[in-house]
């Protein structure tokens, strides 16, 4: 059997080569592909965030797009001519992360008492409510006309606006997200999540405050979406409620599952397949849903743990 | 020897419901420090319900539970653990996909101080040498007896003052049961107070000092174990004539 995970298990010299490769990649592929790599990158950030919720803590969240929207609208409202407020991008990044986390906690508090399927349905509903609200809250969001001329990031007088510049910024965001996710997974919080995933009641009698750790997962996951949203809004320059449809949630969930629940290399590969592939084969875009469906079915049959499952998930799946 | 002040664990007149089913109908039990108390009863008598009410997984509708003077009835389960009550749940409920070491680490979740935890782990390995041999093995691959040992070991990692065991003999071969009961006795002799729930009354009376008999949600009898094992009704119902 081909061991895809071996490609990602890198020794230090290989790591250097990979970093070098990632640095020169946009110049090798040019503007158009750098743009697509940026799209993929934003989904990687979202995937890493949702993976905290679904993969680490075992909570099925189908409304993840809501937090992405919070980040994007949060940035757009405070850095565009809409209200004439122009807070710099770099200042807004932590603010949008906090928006995401805050909304995650706000939504999570009533919802996380539910288990399994119920949680999935309520979060699904919340994702829809968010889009509809953005559509109808005209005085604030401009409704379907969207928010336009959103500020790009600036470093001094240098404006980040070309696809290649964005590629580097998004790459930095991904490395930050990976760093945070890895640290979380190895921490005490990560252990509490594992116990919860295994058995809630038993986790509780080990002294783990299950509700608190669920809320943390939900809120931390949402903060990644806040970051992704701010980057997305600033990069697009204009955002509309339709950017935040159910499909975004589904796509992010799909790329995690295809890649291998719980594994970061898996998320990267999943994003490349799910976001990059349809872009690469423009003619196929109409059949994208068909491809997703087919791919998921094939995956479930031949590689039910995803392309690059995490070491722990591999054990979990065997039982 | 037994202190005359307040009991270690004091359960007063508790009523617990499972939905609409009135599972515990005013139960009172007390446990003194250092004792091993057993609770016997047939299936559905309410044994596990009582344990889960004490450990906080279920909330009583009425009545009070005091542990070293602290009221437990409104505390969430995870807080009760840190007061020093550990439960070995029915059917063991080990984390079957984690290794033995990781299971023990989960037991120490509420504790700080790596060195003390590492020391306790060594002590536990002395108590259960089988677990030490297999510490890197995934817990789901252990035999039933080993899993029971692990469940007890994991509870001990919380450094409990009161250890609650829910049917540790369930589904085990007689030889293993004897082994586990000897260990429980040893844990009690080393200072932990124990509440032992059993269907196997004979075994329980052998190692415990006092016993309660639970029948359809009420305490039917309370006595020391010697008297209980001589009791005519108990002989008929639980000791097979």
Interface residues (C-beta under 8 A of the other chain):
Chain A: X188 X191 X192 X194 X195 X198 X199 X201 X202 X203 X204 X205 X206 X207 X208 X209 X210 X312 X315 X316 X319
Chain B: X55 X56 X57 X76 X77 X78 X81 X82 X86 X87 X89 X93 X95 X96 X97 X98 X105 X106 X107 X109 X110 X138 X140 X154 X158
